Every structure is written in structure tokens, then in C-alpha cells.
């Protein structure tokens, strides 16, 4: 309501204003500078189950930046009032810790954590009423903490209670008798932890657990006390020793332990290289972690991974000395560039025996450095999640596949500088995987790149129906597939391995050409339960069943290894005929010359594998040459169907016609003599 002023009040106001001016002119303005008006928050606190007022509840009113705070305690009638609050935004908390009851503390309005609390805005000079609370009756947890060694009580143990439902962590402290009791816990399941003030005793969770994940939960029921949540603390196990470099100087970093029977623990290495680490007794893996990138961290004993580490078992009260000497690292370094310059945040990984040993992210100038033990590595770079189109991964030195990579060899303390990469924008293949009845199934989709004369796996992704090798590429362009020719395979439990194009063998699949920056869609595969077992053995076919000696025969074959150089011979007495090279589909095609000296009669033309054995064959009749010049002689025609052929030159001398005729006459004469002898 707006109030009106009368003439007298106006006069008084003028006089007051004049007096204030005089005081200001005399340098005493600060004496009349009125304090900023403050606000008051008030309300009533009651019990939810009975509706009765609760006395002794602490009420805390705090500004959200904690610069202005106020507090009060509820009276016998449950009322409170917190005055003197400066303008701002506040939270109100009703704390029951001092009441000795099991009513649960809360924030206004009816929540149990600060972040969810309803804020109150004070503007100054106002009274904010009705900030009431109706507190829930909770439960409590109680127990006793003793030493496992002699069952004597342990005083000063902090017992904390963390609800599975969230909210604030509550705590209690053991008294001289080792006893504790929580108050005001919300009905829920709790993780209970015992933190001893005595460094000689190991901390633990209930019931004897070493970590929160294996702790037994304690149920709290409204209005009830859960008793017997006791702890018997064991003496700590200890490892101690020194961590040095190869030259004997102290290392810097940390020593940590972890294990299934012990809680994780760590301690920094002292300036003189020494350390002392207490932890819960049990079998642990010990890790010596260097904070110098040119010094290798290691696991006990001289191991590079937790899997190869030697476990250390330490019992309660026992101290084990473990000294470690850390080796100098080898360093692989270089620059990763894209088509527009250095790539920031690219990922470079060094692998050995199929396992990643070290990795790094590139800096703004594209540079990186990886510290690894001495050895031989395969190094791979990918564009990561930096800005711009997705680049295809690349192996050193500018290889698209692992098999084509150039190995990087390091000695201890050495550096393989100049391990650089020039990434290009890749492409993507996308499609669907369905069962033959139209359903979806979890499957792995594999992209095979034609490289080095064979199909090599370059990418793999999981799908439940729809797949893509580069989901980001669909939004920003590019992809993880290097430009080239691909075939797509699908592997799913309970289904036959299949390839795009309805094939059950990669050699029979359909090829997909992927260009830089392209995204090929609609590459769909339908899975079948019954497999059509493809022919796996190579086979050859001839364009004729007989050929004159010195003539040529056209050969086709399939199911050879892509890129394989296949040798051909004429059997039974081996006569080398030449070679044909299989194409990307494992097919060969070309012409072979039968030497003029080849014996007349039935033969077998065979294809040999690397070890010299026969892998395919076809029957061939060799007939005598007609005429003096022979028929179909020459060095053979070039390859057809994409195969490559190397034919042997015709060998041996051709007999004069007279000699051939004489031989035929003698043969007839000989037959006649044999018949006469048999008749006689």
C-alpha cells in the first residue's frame, strides 16, 4: 500500500535532509549512513509421524556463496527465526545431530542434499515466513570397534555411512569404549566404513571388506536401531624400500598397491627415493610410477603390465622391503599432419605383439612423443576427435594396414624421431544387417581392404541392425576407411559368416570402391542359418581337351590365393609350362605353350602350390604335330581376364621330315618282325 505524507511530515523531512547535508559537509557523513536493511527467515519444525513440534533442531541459513550466514535453534514449540540476512539467495538446512533423536536432517523444501534444496531470495528489509519443515523419522546404526590382535576397544574411529540412495554422507565417532551410534539415517541400505586414527591399524568396510564394492550393506528401518555393526581392525601390512634410476639417483613419482584382498593405497616417493606404504594385509600388485616421461614406470618385479607382475603377499604387522630401479625410456616422436596442416589431438599408439604399449595425443603443432621400453613397435596414428573431417588411420610409414607397416626399433634411452604421419580424409561404408526372416541380431561387421595382394582387415564395428564404420563422418565428413577397394564381412553367433553380395567366401563377395571423403550406403547383408559351404580347393579348366605338341592351351582357374603366382607343369614327366598370377578374386586366366618336345599321349596339366605339391589339375591329350612347321607354335599369348602369364620358350630341336618318315617305317618293320617271331 502506498502511504501519503502530510505537510508536517514534509517539513520534518526537509529539516532532516538539511541536517544530513550539514553533517556531510562537516565530514561526518559516515555517521548517518544507514546500514542496509536485512531480512529474517522464520518457520516451524515438526515431526512428520506425530505432527508435534521438535525442539533443539539446528537451523542453518547460508547464502549460496557462503558469504552471509545465520543460524538458530528451534524452541519448545518448534519455532525459529534467523535475522540479519543480507540481500541474496539462501539455502535452509534443518540439522538433527544435536537432538539425539532419529529424525532425519533435511534441506528446505523436503530434500536431503544441498544441490536439490529450494533457494530463498532475500531482498532486504523483508520477513520470509513459512519456511517450515516436517522431519521424517529415520533409523540408526550402532556397533563397537576393537583391535583384532587383542580385542581392546579403539577410540576415535570415524565411522561413515553412505546411502545407496544418495544424499549426504553421515558419520559418527567411537568413544573410549569403542562404541558408536549414528542418528537420523534415512531408511535405505548403507555402506559403512571404519577409518582408524591409528596408522598401525588398517581401515576397512563392514563386514571385514577392503573396499566399498565388496562391503556388506546395512539396512536402516524407520524408527529402529540396527545393532552389531562391529569392526575388528587388523594391523597394517607395509612395504618399504627405495626407487632409483639406472645411475643410482632417486626417482620421482608414486608407489601404489592394488589387489583382490586389499584396499588400493598409494604414497609419493620421497626426495631421497625412499617410500613407506601401509595397506590392508593381503596379496597385492605393486606399481612404481614415474612422473618423468623419459623414465619407465614398472610393476614388481620388472614387469610392464599388471598381468605379468609378480604378486606380493604381506600379512598383518609384516614389513617387506622392495627396491626398484627404473629404466630409461625409449622415445618415439614425430608430427601428424592432415591435408590442411598439423592435426591437433590426434592419437598415436605404439604396439608390440598386438598390445598397445604406449600412446600420446598430438599438441597444437601436431607433434607427439611416446615413452616405451626398448623393442620393436608398430606405430599407428588416427585423427581422434579434433575439428574437421575424419581422417583415415595410418601406420608408419604411410601404410594403410598393419601388415604393410614399417617397424620402429628402439634401444633403451634412444629416440626414433621423425616417425611422422600424413593422414588423408577417409571414407565410410554403411548399411544394415538382417536375418533371413527380417529380424536384427548383434553382429560384428568387418571391412577388408585389398592391399598387398590380399584382403586385409582394417576396421571392425558392432551392430544391432544398422552399421557404419564412422558415425562422426556422417556429420563432419570423411571416415576411418582409407581410400581403396573393400569387401564387407559379417560375423554373428548362430549364423554363417557372410559377405556382402550373398557370398559365404570373401573371394566370392562383391567389391566396394571407397574414395577419400565418400560415404557408401546401402551395403546390406542378410544372414542365413544354413551355410552354403563354398568350394575351397583351387580348380583349373582348359579350353580344349587335346593340343598338338608345340601348340597353346588357354587356362582358367579359381579359388587361388589373391596375388598368388601359380606355377604350371605337364605331367607325368614334369615339364615346366610357366606361371599365371591370381587376381584379387583368386582367379587366373592366360595361355600356356606346350613344348614341341612334349611326348605324344595322355597327360595332366597341373597347378602347383608354393611347396611344389599339386593343388589343381586337368587332363590334356598331346597329339603329334602336323606338317614340318608344327601347329600353334610360338611363345604363347598374353594373359586374359586380368591374369599375368610367363610362358617358357620352346626347347629342343625339331627333327627333319625324312628322319621322321624313316622312324615310322622302322617302327612298322619292327612290329612285323615281332609278329613273325610269335607266329613261328
URUR-V359447 format. One record per pair of residues at least 12 apart in sequence whose C-alpha atoms are under 7 Angstrom apart, sorted by sequence separation. I is the first residue (numbers start at 1). GAP is how many residues later the second one is. D is the distance in Angstrom with one decimal. If there is no record, write none. Layout:
I;GAP;D  I;GAP;D
This chain:
59;12;5.5  60;12;6.8  70;12;6.0  94;12;5.4  159;12;5.4  160;12;6.5  193;12;4.4  254;12;6.8  255;12;5.6  287;12;4.4  348;12;5.4  358;12;6.1  381;12;5.6  382;12;6.6  447;12;5.2  488;12;5.4  542;12;5.8  543;12;6.7  567;12;4.4  605;12;5.6  606;12;6.5  635;12;6.5  59;13;5.2  93;13;5.9  94;13;6.1  158;13;6.8  159;13;5.2  192;13;5.8  193;13;6.4  254;13;5.7  255;13;6.3  286;13;5.7  287;13;6.4  347;13;5.9  348;13;6.3  358;13;6.6  380;13;6.9  381;13;5.4  446;13;5.9  447;13;6.3  487;13;6.8  542;13;4.9  566;13;5.3  567;13;6.7  604;13;6.5  605;13;5.4  58;14;6.0  59;14;5.8  93;14;4.3  158;14;6.0  159;14;5.9  192;14;5.7  254;14;4.3  255;14;6.7  265;14;6.2  286;14;5.5  347;14;4.8  358;14;6.0  380;14;5.7  381;14;6.4  446;14;4.5  541;14;5.9  542;14;6.6  565;14;6.4  566;14;5.3  578;14;6.8  604;14;5.7  605;14;6.2  635;14;5.8  58;15;4.5  70;15;7.0  92;15;5.7  93;15;6.3  158;15;4.7  253;15;5.9  254;15;5.2  346;15;5.4  347;15;6.6  357;15;6.8  380;15;4.4  445;15;5.7  446;15;6.7  540;15;6.8  541;15;5.3  565;15;5.8  566;15;6.0  577;15;6.2  604;15;4.5  605;15;6.4  57;16;5.5  58;16;6.6  92;16;5.5  157;16;5.5  158;16;6.8  253;16;5.5  263;16;6.9  345;16;5.1  346;16;5.2  379;16;5.8  380;16;6.3  444;16;6.7  445;16;5.4  540;16;5.5  541;16;6.2  565;16;4.4  577;16;6.5  603;16;6.1  604;16;5.5  56;17;5.5  57;17;5.3  68;17;6.7  156;17;5.7  157;17;5.3  252;17;5.9  263;17;6.0  345;17;4.8  379;17;5.7  444;17;5.7  445;17;6.2  540;17;4.0  564;17;5.6  565;17;6.4  577;17;6.8  603;17;5.2  56;18;5.1  68;18;6.6  156;18;5.2  262;18;5.0  344;18;5.5  345;18;6.2  444;18;4.6  539;18;5.4  540;18;6.7  563;18;6.1  564;18;5.2  602;18;6.2  603;18;5.8  55;19;5.1  56;19;6.5  155;19;5.2  156;19;6.3  262;19;6.1  344;19;5.4  443;19;5.8  444;19;6.3  539;19;5.8  563;19;4.9  602;19;4.5  603;19;7.0  55;20;5.2  155;20;5.1  262;20;5.5  344;20;4.8  443;20;5.5  538;20;5.6  539;20;7.0  562;20;5.4  563;20;5.6  601;20;5.7  602;20;6.3  55;21;4.8  155;21;4.8  191;21;6.9  252;21;7.0  261;21;5.1  285;21;7.0  344;21;6.8  442;21;5.7  443;21;6.6  538;21;4.6  561;21;6.8  562;21;5.4  563;21;6.5  601;21;5.2  54;22;6.9  55;22;6.8  155;22;6.7  250;22;5.7  251;22;5.6  261;22;6.1  262;22;6.8  344;22;5.4  442;22;4.6  487;22;6.6  537;22;6.4  538;22;5.4  560;22;6.4  562;22;4.8  600;22;5.1  601;22;6.3  55;23;5.3  155;23;5.0  165;23;6.7  250;23;4.3  342;23;5.6  343;23;4.9  396;23;7.0  398;23;6.6  441;23;5.4  487;23;6.3  500;23;6.9  536;23;6.4  562;23;5.9  600;23;5.1  53;24;5.4  54;24;5.0  153;24;5.5  154;24;4.9  164;24;7.0  191;24;6.7  259;24;6.2  285;24;6.8  342;24;4.5  352;24;6.8  440;24;6.0  441;24;6.5  487;24;5.1  500;24;6.8  562;24;4.3  600;24;5.8  53;25;4.5  63;25;6.6  64;25;6.0  108;25;6.9  153;25;4.6  163;25;6.4  164;25;5.8  206;25;6.9  259;25;4.4  352;25;5.2  396;25;6.8  440;25;5.1  486;25;5.5  487;25;6.2  500;25;5.5  561;25;5.1  63;26;5.5  64;26;5.5  91;26;6.5  163;26;5.8  164;26;6.0  191;26;5.2  258;26;5.2  259;26;6.0  285;26;5.1  351;26;5.4  352;26;6.5  485;26;6.4  486;26;5.0  560;26;4.5  63;27;4.1  64;27;6.7  91;27;6.8  163;27;4.5  190;27;5.3  191;27;6.5  257;27;5.9  258;27;5.4  284;27;5.6  285;27;6.4  350;27;5.9  351;27;5.2  378;27;6.8  485;27;5.6  486;27;6.2  559;27;5.0  560;27;6.3  62;28;5.3  63;28;6.4  91;28;5.2  162;28;5.3  163;28;6.5  189;28;5.8  190;28;5.0  257;28;5.5  258;28;6.9  283;28;6.3  284;28;5.3  350;28;5.7  351;28;6.3  485;28;4.5  504;28;6.7  558;28;5.6  559;28;6.3  61;29;6.4  62;29;5.5  90;29;5.4  91;29;6.3  161;29;5.9  162;29;5.2  189;29;5.4  190;29;6.3  244;29;6.1  257;29;4.6  283;29;5.4  284;29;6.3  297;29;6.6  337;29;6.4  350;29;4.5  378;29;5.2  394;29;6.5  484;29;5.8  485;29;6.2  498;29;6.8  505;29;6.5  558;29;4.2  628;29;6.6  61;30;5.8  62;30;6.6  89;30;6.2  90;30;5.0  161;30;5.7  162;30;6.7  189;30;4.4  203;30;7.0  243;30;5.1  256;30;5.8  257;30;6.3  283;30;4.0  296;30;6.0  336;30;5.1  349;30;5.7  350;30;6.6  377;30;5.6  378;30;6.3  393;30;7.0  484;30;5.4  504;30;6.5  557;30;5.5  558;30;6.3  61;31;4.6  89;31;5.6  90;31;6.3  104;31;6.1  161;31;4.9  188;31;5.9  189;31;6.2  202;31;6.2  242;31;5.2  243;31;6.3  256;31;5.3  282;31;5.5  283;31;6.4  295;31;6.6  296;31;5.6  335;31;5.1  336;31;6.4  349;31;5.4  376;31;6.3  377;31;5.1  392;31;6.5  434;31;6.2  483;31;5.2  484;31;6.6  496;31;6.9  557;31;5.0  572;31;6.5  46;32;6.3  60;32;5.7  61;32;6.6  89;32;4.5  103;32;6.0  104;32;5.6  146;32;6.4  160;32;5.7  161;32;6.8  188;32;5.4  201;32;6.1  202;32;5.8  242;32;4.2  255;32;5.7  256;32;6.8  282;32;5.6  295;32;6.0  296;32;6.0  335;32;4.2  348;32;5.6  349;32;6.5  376;32;5.5  377;32;6.3  391;32;6.1  392;32;6.1  433;32;5.0  483;32;4.8  495;32;6.4  496;32;6.1  556;32;5.5  557;32;6.5  571;32;5.7  572;32;6.9  45;33;5.0  59;33;6.9  60;33;5.2  88;33;5.7  89;33;6.3  103;33;5.6  104;33;6.1  145;33;5.0  159;33;6.8  160;33;5.3  187;33;4.9  201;33;5.7  202;33;5.7  241;33;5.7  242;33;6.1  255;33;4.8  281;33;5.7  282;33;6.1  295;33;4.6  296;33;5.3  334;33;5.6  335;33;6.3  348;33;4.3  376;33;4.2  391;33;5.4  392;33;5.8  432;33;5.4  433;33;6.3  483;33;5.3  495;33;5.9  496;33;5.9  556;33;4.3  570;33;6.7  571;33;5.1  44;34;5.1  45;34;6.4  59;34;5.7  60;34;6.6  88;34;5.3  103;34;4.3  104;34;5.6  144;34;5.2  145;34;6.5  159;34;5.6  160;34;6.8  187;34;4.9  201;34;4.4  202;34;4.9  241;34;5.8  254;34;6.1  255;34;6.1  281;34;4.9  294;34;6.0  295;34;5.1  334;34;5.8  347;34;5.6  348;34;6.6  375;34;5.7  376;34;6.3  391;34;4.0  392;34;4.4  432;34;4.4  495;34;4.7  496;34;6.8  555;34;5.6  556;34;6.7  570;34;5.8  571;34;6.3  44;35;4.3  59;35;4.8  87;35;4.8  88;35;6.6  102;35;5.9  103;35;5.3  144;35;4.3  159;35;4.8  187;35;5.6  200;35;5.6  201;35;5.3  240;35;5.6  241;35;6.9  254;35;5.1  281;35;5.3  294;35;5.0  333;35;5.6  334;35;6.9  346;35;7.0  347;35;5.3  375;35;5.3  390;35;6.0  391;35;5.0  431;35;5.9  432;35;5.9  449;35;6.7  450;35;5.7  494;35;6.8  496;35;5.5  555;35;5.5  570;35;4.7  43;36;5.8  44;36;6.4  58;36;5.8  59;36;6.3  87;36;4.6  102;36;5.2  143;36;5.8  144;36;6.3  158;36;5.9  159;36;6.5  200;36;5.6  240;36;4.4  253;36;5.5  254;36;6.7  333;36;4.4  346;36;5.8  347;36;6.3  374;36;5.0  375;36;6.6  389;36;6.6  390;36;6.5  431;36;5.6  449;36;5.8  450;36;6.2  554;36;5.7  555;36;5.8  569;36;5.9  570;36;6.3  43;37;5.8  57;37;6.5  58;37;5.1  87;37;5.0  102;37;5.7  143;37;5.7  157;37;6.4  158;37;5.2  239;37;6.0  240;37;6.2  253;37;4.5  332;37;5.7  333;37;6.4  346;37;4.4  347;37;5.7  374;37;4.6  430;37;5.6  431;37;6.8  449;37;4.6  554;37;4.3  569;37;5.4  42;38;5.6  43;38;6.8  57;38;5.8  58;38;6.5  86;38;6.2  102;38;6.7  142;38;5.6  143;38;6.7  157;38;5.6  158;38;6.7  239;38;5.4  252;38;5.8  253;38;4.8  331;38;6.5  332;38;5.2  346;38;4.8  374;38;4.8  430;38;4.3  448;38;5.3  449;38;6.8  478;38;7.0  479;38;6.9  553;38;5.5  554;38;6.4  568;38;5.6  569;38;6.7  42;39;4.2  57;39;5.2  142;39;4.2  157;39;4.7  238;39;5.6  239;39;6.6  251;39;7.0  252;39;6.1  331;39;5.5  332;39;6.6  345;39;6.3  373;39;6.5  429;39;6.0  430;39;6.9  447;39;6.5  448;39;5.2  478;39;4.3  552;39;6.4  553;39;5.5  568;39;4.6  41;40;5.7  42;40;6.3  141;40;5.7  142;40;6.3  157;40;6.0  238;40;4.3  331;40;4.6  345;40;6.9  346;40;7.0  428;40;7.0  429;40;6.4  447;40;6.1  448;40;6.2  477;40;6.3  478;40;6.7  552;40;5.5  553;40;6.5  567;40;5.8  568;40;6.2  40;41;6.7  41;41;5.2  140;41;6.9  141;41;5.3  156;41;6.4  237;41;5.6  238;41;6.2  330;41;5.6  331;41;6.3  345;41;5.7  428;41;6.0  447;41;4.9  552;41;4.3  566;41;6.4  567;41;5.4  40;42;5.5  41;42;6.5  57;42;6.3  140;42;5.2  236;42;5.8  237;42;5.4  329;42;5.5  330;42;5.3  344;42;6.2  428;42;6.0  446;42;5.7  447;42;6.6  551;42;5.8  552;42;5.9  566;42;6.3  593;42;6.4  40;43;4.1  56;43;5.7  140;43;5.1  236;43;5.5  237;43;5.8  329;43;5.4  330;43;5.6  445;43;7.0  446;43;5.1  550;43;6.6  551;43;5.5  566;43;6.7  593;43;5.3  39;44;6.0  40;44;6.3  139;44;6.8  140;44;6.3  236;44;5.3  237;44;4.9  329;44;5.4  330;44;5.8  445;44;5.8  446;44;6.2  550;44;5.1  592;44;5.8  39;45;5.8  40;45;6.3  139;45;5.9  140;45;5.8  236;45;6.0  445;45;4.6  549;45;5.8  550;45;4.7  591;45;6.0  38;46;5.1  39;46;4.8  138;46;5.0  139;46;5.2  444;46;5.7  445;46;6.5  549;46;6.0  550;46;3.7  591;46;5.6  38;47;5.1  39;47;6.4  138;47;5.1  139;47;6.5  443;47;6.7  444;47;5.1  549;47;4.5  591;47;6.7  38;48;5.0  138;48;4.8  139;48;6.4  443;48;5.6  444;48;6.4  549;48;6.8  590;48;6.5  591;48;6.5  38;49;6.8  138;49;5.9  443;49;4.5  549;49;5.9  590;49;4.1  442;50;6.5  589;50;6.1  590;50;5.0  210;51;6.8  427;51;5.0  428;51;5.0  589;51;5.3  210;52;5.5  211;52;5.6  426;52;4.9  427;52;4.2  428;52;6.6  589;52;5.6  210;53;4.8  425;53;5.3  426;53;4.4  427;53;6.2  428;53;5.8  589;53;7.0  590;53;6.2  113;54;5.3  425;54;6.7  426;54;5.3  427;54;5.0  589;54;5.0  590;54;6.9  593;54;6.5  596;54;6.5  112;55;5.6  113;55;6.0  426;55;5.1  427;55;6.4  588;55;5.1  590;55;6.0  592;55;5.9  595;55;5.1  597;55;6.2  112;56;6.9  426;56;4.9  427;56;6.5  595;56;6.5  401;57;6.2  426;57;6.1  583;59;6.6  583;60;6.2  582;61;6.0  581;62;5.4  580;63;6.2  581;63;5.1  580;64;5.1  581;64;6.7  580;65;4.4  579;66;5.4  580;66;6.6  579;67;5.1  578;68;5.2  579;68;6.7  578;69;4.4  577;70;6.1  578;70;5.5  577;71;5.8  549;73;5.9  545;74;6.9  546;74;5.4  547;74;6.3  548;74;5.4  549;74;6.1  545;75;5.2  546;75;4.3  547;75;5.2  548;75;4.6  549;75;5.9  296;76;7.0  540;76;6.1  545;76;6.2  546;76;5.7  547;76;6.1  548;76;5.7  549;76;5.6  202;77;6.4  237;77;5.7  294;77;6.2  538;77;6.4  539;77;5.0  540;77;6.3  541;77;6.4  548;77;5.3  202;78;5.3  237;78;5.7  293;78;6.3  507;78;5.0  538;78;5.8  539;78;7.0  540;78;6.6  105;79;6.7  237;79;5.0  246;79;6.2  507;79;6.6  104;80;4.2  140;80;6.6  236;80;5.3  237;80;5.4  238;80;6.2  239;80;5.5  240;80;6.3  241;80;5.2  243;80;5.9  244;80;6.4  245;80;5.4  246;80;6.5  330;80;6.0  550;80;6.8  551;80;5.9  552;80;6.2  102;81;5.0  103;81;4.8  104;81;5.9  139;81;5.6  235;81;4.9  236;81;5.6  237;81;5.3  238;81;4.6  239;81;4.7  240;81;4.9  241;81;5.1  242;81;4.9  243;81;4.8  244;81;4.9  245;81;5.1  246;81;6.0  330;81;6.2  550;81;6.7  551;81;4.0  101;82;6.4  102;82;3.9  104;82;6.2  139;82;5.4  234;82;6.5  235;82;5.3  237;82;6.2  238;82;6.3  239;82;5.7  240;82;6.1  241;82;5.0  242;82;6.4  243;82;5.8  244;82;6.2  245;82;6.4  330;82;5.2  400;82;6.5  550;82;6.2  551;82;4.8  39;83;6.1  100;83;6.9  101;83;6.7  102;83;6.9  138;83;6.9  139;83;4.7  239;83;6.6  329;83;5.9  330;83;4.6  331;83;6.3  332;83;5.7  333;83;6.2  334;83;5.7  390;83;5.8  548;83;6.6  550;83;4.7  138;84;4.4  139;84;5.0  140;84;6.5  141;84;5.7  142;84;6.3  143;84;5.8  148;84;4.9  328;84;6.1  329;84;5.2  330;84;4.8  331;84;4.5  332;84;4.8  333;84;4.8  334;84;4.7  336;84;5.8  337;84;6.1  338;84;5.7  339;84;6.9  389;84;6.8  552;84;6.1  39;85;4.9  137;85;5.9  138;85;5.7  139;85;5.0  140;85;4.6  141;85;4.7  142;85;4.9  143;85;4.9  145;85;5.6  146;85;6.4  147;85;5.3  148;85;5.3  149;85;6.8  328;85;5.1  330;85;5.6  331;85;6.2  332;85;6.0  333;85;6.3  334;85;4.6  335;85;4.9  336;85;4.7  337;85;4.9  338;85;4.9  339;85;6.1  38;86;4.4  39;86;5.0  40;86;6.7  41;86;6.1  42;86;6.3  43;86;5.8  48;86;4.9  97;86;6.8  137;86;6.1  139;86;5.6  140;86;6.0  141;86;5.9  142;86;6.4  143;86;4.7  144;86;4.8  145;86;4.7  146;86;4.9  147;86;5.0  148;86;5.1  333;86;5.8  334;86;4.8  335;86;6.4  336;86;6.1  337;86;6.1  338;86;6.0  37;87;5.0  38;87;4.9  39;87;4.9  40;87;4.7  41;87;4.7  42;87;4.9  43;87;4.9  45;87;5.7  46;87;6.3  47;87;5.4  48;87;5.3  142;87;6.0  143;87;4.7  144;87;6.5  145;87;5.9  146;87;6.3  147;87;6.3  332;87;6.8  389;87;5.2  390;87;6.3  391;87;6.2  392;87;6.1  393;87;6.2  427;87;6.1  37;88;4.7  39;88;5.6  40;88;5.9  41;88;5.9  42;88;6.5  43;88;4.7  44;88;4.8  45;88;4.8  46;88;4.9  47;88;5.1  48;88;5.4  49;88;6.9  388;88;6.4  389;88;4.7  390;88;4.6  391;88;5.9  392;88;4.1  427;88;6.2  42;89;6.0  43;89;4.7  44;89;6.5  45;89;5.9  46;89;6.3  47;89;6.6  389;89;5.1  390;89;4.9  391;89;6.0  392;89;5.4  427;89;5.3  390;90;6.6  392;90;5.2  426;90;4.9  427;90;4.8  428;90;6.4  429;90;5.7  430;90;6.2  431;90;5.6  436;90;5.8  425;91;5.6  426;91;5.5  427;91;4.8  428;91;4.6  429;91;4.7  430;91;4.7  431;91;4.7  432;91;6.9  433;91;5.9  434;91;6.5  435;91;5.4  436;91;5.7  425;92;5.8  427;92;5.6  428;92;6.2  429;92;5.9  430;92;6.4  431;92;4.5  432;92;4.7  433;92;5.0  434;92;4.9  435;92;4.6  436;92;5.7  430;93;6.0  431;93;4.8  432;93;6.4  433;93;5.9  434;93;6.1  435;93;6.4  454;108;5.3  453;109;5.7  454;109;6.6  453;110;4.5  454;130;6.8  453;131;6.8
